[in-house]
Amino acid sequence: MTEIKKREALKAAGKQRLARYGMEQFLREVSTKCAPGSLVLDAGTGNCKHLQLFPHVRTVAMDNKPTRYRRYGEIDLAGDIHALPLKVNAFAAVINVEVLEHLAEPEQALREIYRVLRPGGRLYLIAPQGWEEHNAPHDYFRYTKYGLRYLFEKTGYRVISIAPLGGYFWYIGHRIPVAYRYLFPSKRKLVWRILEAPLRHPARFFLRTLVPYMCFYLDSIGHAEDLHAKLRVHLRKATVAVR
């Protein structure tokens, strides 16, 4: 548990970055549910950017890579989420953001998180349903709400909620901007970069700014429950031992 050594201030995501915008909105909501001074584990903290949303609690930032550049702070603990080097019933809450898909044995990891949560403790989790491959080769799964519920109930959690982070248009609003990197690849030969230069900036504005903004507002009109980029999850550990 250390005070965050800030390298960069975490700027709030705008609506042109729908996936990150939805994630931050969820975590800000989670932050309000954490009692001041409570002990919270960020299991799979990555760049430590989420910790800046929890200034009122005591946090333990854990990741499996002890040495790497982290834009927003430093980790407190290096370890394997499948075998957490932490005491039983230690944490009031655990956050696990965009980690579950990278775990070869997600059931074992969920059992470990359950072990370190105190009775009645909460797990707040974000997992992908529709997302491109990333962090290869450690990218193993995509999840439906039914698959997640099966995993959580099998490992002893009480499911409070499993809900989409946005709907169909949020999903489209994330996928279309990605097309820019394929239309205008940075490694293209110089002659092609010169020829495409007049189109690059208008295309960037249209694909990466205008389309996501439009999709943000369209989502409230045609919100689909069966196609979305990510799922937001709220779980609770039983207050008594589960037999």
Residue pairs with C-beta under 8 A, 6 or more apart in sequence:
1 39
1 58
1 59
1 60
1 76
2 74
2 76
4 48
4 51
4 52
4 72
4 73
4 74
5 73
5 74
6 52
6 72
6 73
7 70
7 71
7 72
7 73
8 71
8 72
9 52
10 49
10 52
10 53
10 72
12 24
13 20
13 21
13 23
13 24
14 21
15 21
15 212
15 213
15 216
16 177
16 208
16 209
16 212
16 213
17 212
18 166
18 170
18 173
18 174
18 212
18 215
18 216
18 229
19 165
19 170
19 174
19 229
19 230
21 216
22 165
22 166
22 170
22 229
22 230
22 232
23 97
23 98
23 126
23 165
23 230
24 53
26 124
26 126
26 165
26 232
27 50
27 53
27 95
27 97
27 124
28 53
30 93
30 95
30 124
31 53
31 54
31 56
31 57
33 93
33 122
34 40
34 54
34 56
34 57
34 92
34 93
35 57
35 92
36 56
36 57
37 56
37 57
37 58
38 57
38 58
38 92
38 93
39 57
39 58
39 59
39 60
39 90
39 91
39 92
40 54
40 57
40 58
40 59
40 60
40 91
40 92
40 93
40 94
40 95
41 59
41 60
41 62
41 86
41 90
41 91
41 93
41 94
41 95
41 113
41 116
42 48
42 50
42 51
42 59
42 60
42 61
42 62
42 94
42 95
42 97
43 62
43 81
43 84
43 94
43 95
43 96
43 99
43 113
44 62
44 63
44 64
44 81
44 96
44 97
44 98
44 99
44 102
45 51
45 61
45 62
45 63
45 75
46 63
46 70
46 97
46 98
47 70
47 71
47 72
47 73
48 61
48 70
48 71
48 72
48 73
48 74
48 75
49 71
49 72
50 95
50 97
51 59
51 61
51 72
51 73
52 72
52 73
59 76
60 76
60 77
60 86
60 91
61 73
61 74
61 75
61 76
61 77
62 75
62 76
62 77
62 78
62 79
62 81
62 84
63 75
63 78
64 78
64 79
64 80
64 81
65 78
66 75
66 78
77 85
77 86
79 85
79 86
81 99
81 103
81 109
81 112
81 113
82 103
82 105
82 108
82 109
82 112
83 112
84 112
84 113
84 115
84 116
86 116
87 116
88 115
88 116
89 116
89 117
89 118
89 119
89 121
90 116
90 117
90 118
91 116
91 117
91 118
91 121
92 117
92 118
92 121
92 122
93 117
93 121
93 122
93 123
93 124
94 113
94 116
94 117
94 121
94 122
94 123
94 124
95 123
95 124
95 125
96 113
96 123
96 124
96 125
96 126
97 125
97 126
98 126
98 127
98 128
98 230
100 106
100 109
100 125
100 127
100 141
100 143
101 127
101 128
101 131
101 139
101 140
101 141
101 142
101 143
102 135
102 138
102 139
102 140
103 109
103 140
103 141
104 138
104 140
106 141
106 151
107 151
107 154
107 155
110 151
110 152
110 155
110 157
111 155
111 156
113 123
114 123
114 155
114 156
114 157
114 237
117 123
117 237
118 237
119 237
119 238
119 239
119 240
120 236
120 237
120 238
120 239
121 236
121 237
122 160
122 234
122 235
122 236
122 237
123 157
123 233
123 234
123 235
123 236
123 237
124 232
124 233
124 234
124 235
125 232
125 233
125 235
126 165
126 230
126 231
126 232
126 233
127 143
127 148
127 230
127 231
127 233
128 142
128 143
128 229
128 230
128 231
129 142
129 143
129 144
129 164
129 227
129 228
129 229
129 230
129 231
130 142
130 171
130 175
130 227
130 228
130 229
131 142
131 229
131 230
132 178
133 139
143 231
145 162
145 164
145 231
148 162
148 231
148 233
149 159
149 162
152 159
152 233
152 235
153 159
156 237
156 238
156 242
157 235
157 236
157 237
158 235
158 236
158 237
158 238
159 233
159 234
159 235
160 234
160 235
160 236
161 232
161 233
161 234
162 231
162 232
162 233
163 231
163 232
163 233
164 225
164 228
164 230
164 231
164 232
165 228
165 229
165 230
165 231
165 232
166 173
166 219
166 228
166 229
166 230
167 219
167 222
167 223
167 224
167 225
167 227
167 228
168 219
168 222
168 223
168 224
168 227
168 228
169 215
169 216
169 218
169 219
169 221
169 222
169 223
170 215
170 216
170 219
170 228
170 229
171 227
171 228
171 229
172 215
173 211
173 212
173 214
173 215
173 216
173 219
174 212
174 229
176 207
176 211
176 212
176 215
177 207
177 208
177 211
177 212
179 207
180 203
180 204
180 207
180 208
183 203
183 207
184 196
184 199
184 200
184 203
184 204
188 196
